[in-house]
Amino acid sequence: MIGYDYWMQRPNQRIDDRPRRSRGATRREVEPVLLPGGVSDEEVDKDALYWRLFVAVTLPRRAIRVLDSMARSMRAVSYGGMQRRRPSRGAVAYDAVRWTAPENLHITLKFLGDVHQDDLPLLKEELDEVAGESARLMLELGSNGCFPGERTPRILWTGMDGDLRRMSSLATRLDGAMVRCGFPAERREFRPHVTVGRVRSGTQQRVLAAIGQRWLEARATGDGGSRPRPPLDSGFRRNDGVEVPVERIVLMRSRLHHNRPTRYERLYEVGLGV
């Protein structure tokens, strides 16, 4: 069950019982509480001690339009792979995916989890240092992929090409800074990508296979449609020329709602200085 970035006092649990700071940021270890629908962000902020945070790179408008166009191209494809003139409810692969809102598309550099509000100055200081030691770079939208695989996709993503070496160095430098603040080190190799959609739980196997195959073939066009996937040896790159400049890093807050889409809020931005 999805949680909410809100800390609710349990019976016989004092505010002072929150995790003690050993070094760096104070992170929450208690289970997030799912709030009922209709609770506003303003009401939550009155009592919230912890915010769900992550560090990201935002995307330019053109890249966002291309990714959104690829997602919308899925509307024309049914579960069986047949083209339909008019999408029908329950018969289109598009409906089986929770697509990321265009304004929420980003590249995650480091997920921090629920962090105490008092530690925001510390995080900003560390981000300033990391940015000052990092060079600006250029990426491009790469190929689409599925996790864990195209036959059983759960996450639909688009990878990155370009200056991956310096992008990896930026992520490593940021990870080291956050480890000094008390956050766990990343165990997986950093591979920059954008999560474009998540397949809904309970989706049938035949639907999963159709979604995975179609997402690997998806390509944006001017009218939001799609084009057939070219042979792998053709040298064609699906999103060739769609640049993603990495000029700043952003500390963002994730607001998880019971009955509304997740909303991201920019808390702090700092430009790369080298």
PyMOL commands that set and color helices and strands:
alter all, ss='L'
color gray80, all
select helices_A, chain A and resi 15-17+41-47+61-76+93-96+102-104+117-132+164-180+205-217+232-234
alter helices_A, ss='H'
color red, helices_A
select strands_A, chain A and resi 50-58+97-99+106-116+137-147+155-162+193-199+243-246+248-255+263-271
alter strands_A, ss='S'
color yellow, strands_A
deselect
rebuild
show_as cartoon
